[in-house]
Amino acid sequence: MSSLSVVSLLTGFLTAMVVITEISDDGDPPKKPQEEPKENRSLLLTIPNDVIDICVAMVPRCHYPTVTSVSRYFRTLMASSIPYVLRSFRNITESVLYAFIGFHLVEIPRWYILHRIPYRNQVISLRLCKIDSLPPSMPFGSAVVSVGHEMYVIGGCDRKREQILSVFLIDCRNHTLHELRSMNRARCRAAAGIINGKIYVIGGCEKSYPDWVEVYDLKTEAWSPVLGPYPYGTQKGEIESYVVMKEKIYLLDRDSCFSYEPRTGNWESYDNDRLRLFWLTSSCVVDDRLYTLAPLGLQGSSVIVYDPEEKDWVGVKGVHCLPKLFYHDYKMANFGGKLVILGVSERYTDGARDILCVEIGLERRQGGEIWGNVESVKCVLTSLSLPTIDLCRTVTV
């Protein structure tokens, strides 16, 4: 049998096994999996380890918790960086959605991962699973950005509501947390964006400070100030929402709407622009365009999009009758080019609240019109307490 046939055979075996096996209830590998069947051990003994490693790397990331239950070797393999190195060599990547969710008066916020169970190019199950290996808290008012398989958690406030300098890196391959070099200035509710290998952090402190803007170089791991002049706006510098479009960081605070272009150092105001009219704190960018839910069906659609070139909002055609969500308790994310909405349903189900996940495929048609197709609406978590979705981010692993 050829090596290609062996790879195909084992990959099919693994994929079939994980599809029919229920995944673990958390986002981490099972701590005490059962002993693997003898027939599984005999099959694995006949295949070289390097071939097994390649096959495991080809299995979708969402199946990794179940793969670890196949054998001791798989558990050791999944705890290493080998699958991710092999995936990188073969340009195998996929988007994974993370959320930070709290429950009123019941449980402090925790990190969750969205597990997807695909079969024949269709998603048959979605579920938010708690990640026990990550700390159960994130500083209030942190700025969060993601690049590749990493998420950077920047600043925020401590329990005394005092601004902090801390910066943490979450490695989403193995769910570990690392503390990085602190900022020069403590910040809470700042904006952050990654452009050309650098993280720009804006605001979250008084504008009178000469380092109201700081930049972190991902290569040198050093912070440095970006000198003014700075735009007008809230003097406390608390940012309500921020996104990156076309190499610019767009910021929304209580008093103004503006952008910063690191390449030129230019600031631009949008106070008299339509961007400020409908930009909500829950929004996201897909293909350098800003998407958000439409207030009262604006433009005849449930979703509207802002093009920074046209400087106007238009409706996303084909998207109607989305489920009713709490107005301020939903988050949006770019999920591999799709639009994902994670929100708390207004309806009760047997006395509990459901967190719904809405997936919308996007298509730009001839003439520039953007069309959306609601591909799925699924309940991914149910709670007897009112959930609060603090954060929703996508990483690539």
Residue, then its C-alpha position, 0 to 999 in steps of 0.5 A: m500500500s502506498s504512503l498516500s493510501v495509508v494517510s487517506l485510510l488513517t485520516g478517514f478512520l480518525t475523522a469517522m471516529v470523532v464524528i460519531t463520538e461526542i466531544s468533551d464538555d470543555g475546550d481542553p483535552p479530556k483529563k482522564p480518557q478511557e483506555e483505548p480498545k485493543e483493535n485501535r492499538s493494533l492498528l496504530l502499531t502497524i503505522p509509522n509515527d511520522v505518518i500518524d502525525i501527518c494524519v492527525a495534523m489533517v484532522p480539523r481542529c474542532h475534533y482535537p478533544t476527541v482525538t486525544s481519547v484514541s490513545r496515549y500516543f495521541r494525548t502526548l502528540m496533541a499536547s505538543s506543538i507537532p500538529y501545528v508545525l505540520r499544519s503550518f508546513r502544509n498551509i492548513t489553517e482554520s478559524v476558531l471562535y473564542a468568547f468571554i462570557g459571564f453569568h449574572l450573580v451565578e458565575i464569574p466570566r470564563w473563556y469559551i471556544l465554539h466547537r463545530i462538528p462538520y460532516r460532508n461539508q455541513v455543520i451538524s452541531l455547534r456548542l460553546c465549551k468552557i476552557d478550564s485551563l485559561p484563567p477565569s477572569m480578564p481585566f475589565g476594560s481590556a483591549v483585545v486583538s488577535v493575530g494568527h493563533e494568538m490573542y493579546v489582552i491589553g490593560g484594563c482595570d483591577r478589582k479596585r477599578e484602577q488602570i493597569l499596565s499589564v499585557f497578556l498573550i493567550d496562545c490558542r494552540n494549547h490554551t496557555l497564558h504568558e505575561l508580556r512586557s508591560m506598557n509605559r502607561a496604565r490604560c482602561r478601555a483603550a483601543a488597539g489594532i495590529i498594522n504591519g507587525k505592530i500593535y497600536v494602543i490608543g487612549g484609555c488614559e488622559k489625553s494630556y499624557p505625551d504617550w496617549v498612543e503607544v506602539y508594541d513591536l512584535k519582533t523586538e517586544a518593546w513599547s515606545p510612545v507615538l507623539g501627538p498632536y492628538p485629535y479632539g474628543t473625550q479627554k479621559g480617552e475612553i474608547e467605546s469601539y474600535v476596528v482596523m480598516k485599510e491600514k487605519i484604526y477607527l475609533l468611537d468614543r462618547d464625543s467623537c469618531f475619528s481614525y488614525e493612520p500609523r503610516t502617515g501619522n494622520w488623524e481624520s474626524y468623522d463627526n459629520d460623516r455617516l459612520r458615526l450614525f449607526w456604528l454600534t459597539s457590537s460590530c466587526v470588519v470583513d474584507d475592510r468593511l464594517y458590519t453591524l446590525a441595522p436599527l429598525g431594519l434600516q435599508g431594508s435589511s437586518v445587517i448594514v455595512y459601511d465602506p470606508e471608500e464610499k463613506d456610507w452605509v448600505g444594507v446587506k441584501g438577502v438578510h432578513c428576520l434574524p432572531k431577536l437578541f438583547y440589543h446590547d448583549y450580542k457580539m460580532a466576529n469575522f469567521g473566515g470571511k463569514l459574519v458570525i453573530l453571538g447573542v442572547s435570545e430575548r426568549y426563554t426556553d424552559g425558564a432559561r436563556d439561550i445563546l444563539c450563534v448566527e452564521i451569515g455567508l457574504e458575497r460581493r456581486q457585480g455592481g458592488e452589491i453585498w449579499g448575505n445568506v443566513e447559513s445557520v442559526k443554532c443554540v450553542l449554550t443554555s443558562l438559567s442565569l442571564p448570560t453576558i457576552d463580553l468578547c467574541r474573537t476569531v483566531t487562526v490555528 
